[in-house]
């Protein structure tokens, strides 16, 4: 029974490590995607004997890497949108809007003479 409280204490410590590894895996997945594309291109070239088929494989690898970046971007965007919906951040947004409104009232739009 003593193991449960220790496991609960470890969860917050492990979560940032997992999130960092997820971000690190994006870079690794990009490299792996391009390497796999080069491998596909090499196989296509060796099977067909045509040099330009190598570049088809490279293009597939680059497209896969871009797709990985896009997926990570959309995941992060959804995460930030959920974070923005929290009430503690909404208060700051209202204060910023009020501050901007006060600054707009202070501006003098009249003609200036020097």
Buried (B, 14 or more C-beta within 10 A) or exposed (E): EEEEEEEEEEEEEEEEEEEEEEEEEBEEBBEBBBEBBBEBBBEBBEEEEEEEBBEBBBEBBBEBBEEBBEEBEEEEEEEEEEEEEEEEEEEEEEEEEEEEEEEEEEEEEEEEEE
